[in-house]
């Protein structure tokens, strides 16, 4: 069951692996086509394999330095994307909640909605005045108070933390409440 939960919480690398494999397959098929054309004494489709190998062996002769720099930059960027994809954890925007019989995986948008409702009720403001952003390790509650009505950030934070305590999320995020300096006109 732990494997299933891990699969739900972490993004797969299969798309990037598929792209890399597809590029390698296309390049290999193209090289095979050009070599096959050379074997049967036909003209090259794009570039003769022997000419390509000679140009690679004598780089940077005959190539504009700017073009060579751009090609190097693109290759560096592609390598960086593949390297970071392999090294970084690739967490999805989800948390787990304990249950005696099964594992419950909850998306961060659902958590943000529930926490925004709780913060709205604690602050006594409308739905449009509260915005909650849920991350892996933090919850940020942004509240725009009604003009002339003071709000207590500690009270809102305590309410949101109590709601999180009921949920028993794993990992448990830290709560931060931001009160806007300017308020909105009351409704």
JOMOVEN-V778554 format. One record per residue. N is the residue number from 1. SS is DSSP state (2 for helix, 1 for strand, 0 for the rest). Layout:
# JOMOVEN-V778554
N,SS + N,SS
This chain:
# JOMOVEN-V778554
1,0 + 2,2 + 3,2 + 4,2 + 5,2 + 6,2 + 7,2 + 8,2 + 9,2 + 10,1 + 11,0 + 12,0 + 13,0 + 14,2 + 15,2 + 16,2 + 17,2 + 18,2 + 19,2 + 20,2 + 21,2 + 22,2 + 23,2 + 24,2 + 25,2 + 26,2 + 27,2 + 28,2 + 29,2 + 30,2 + 31,2 + 32,2 + 33,2 + 34,2 + 35,2 + 36,2 + 37,2 + 38,2 + 39,2 + 40,0 + 41,0 + 42,0 + 43,0 + 44,0 + 45,0 + 46,0 + 47,0 + 48,0 + 49,2 + 50,2 + 51,2 + 52,2 + 53,2 + 54,2 + 55,2 + 56,2 + 57,2 + 58,0 + 59,0 + 60,0 + 61,0 + 62,0 + 63,0 + 64,0 + 65,2 + 66,2 + 67,2 + 68,2 + 69,2 + 70,2 + 71,2 + 72,2 + 73,2 + 74,2 + 75,2 + 76,2 + 77,2 + 78,2 + 79,2 + 80,2 + 81,2 + 82,2 + 83,2 + 84,2 + 85,2 + 86,2 + 87,2 + 88,0 + 89,0 + 90,0 + 91,1 + 92,0 + 93,0 + 94,1 + 95,1 + 96,1 + 97,1 + 98,0 + 99,0 + 100,0 + 101,0 + 102,0 + 103,0 + 104,1 + 105,1 + 106,1 + 107,1 + 108,2 + 109,2 + 110,2 + 111,2 + 112,2 + 113,2 + 114,2 + 115,2 + 116,2 + 117,2 + 118,2 + 119,2 + 120,2 + 121,2 + 122,2 + 123,2 + 124,0 + 125,0 + 126,0 + 127,2 + 128,2 + 129,2 + 130,1 + 131,1 + 132,1 + 133,1 + 134,1 + 135,0 + 136,0 + 137,0 + 138,1 + 139,1 + 140,1 + 141,1 + 142,1 + 143,1 + 144,0 + 145,0 + 146,1 + 147,0 + 148,0 + 149,0 + 150,0 + 151,0 + 152,0 + 153,2 + 154,2 + 155,2 + 156,2 + 157,2 + 158,2 + 159,2 + 160,2 + 161,2 + 162,2 + 163,2 + 164,2 + 165,2 + 166,2 + 167,2 + 168,0 + 169,1 + 170,1 + 171,0 + 172,0 + 173,0 + 174,1 + 175,1 + 176,1 + 177,1 + 178,1 + 179,1 + 180,0 + 181,0 + 182,0 + 183,0 + 184,1 + 185,0 + 186,0 + 187,0
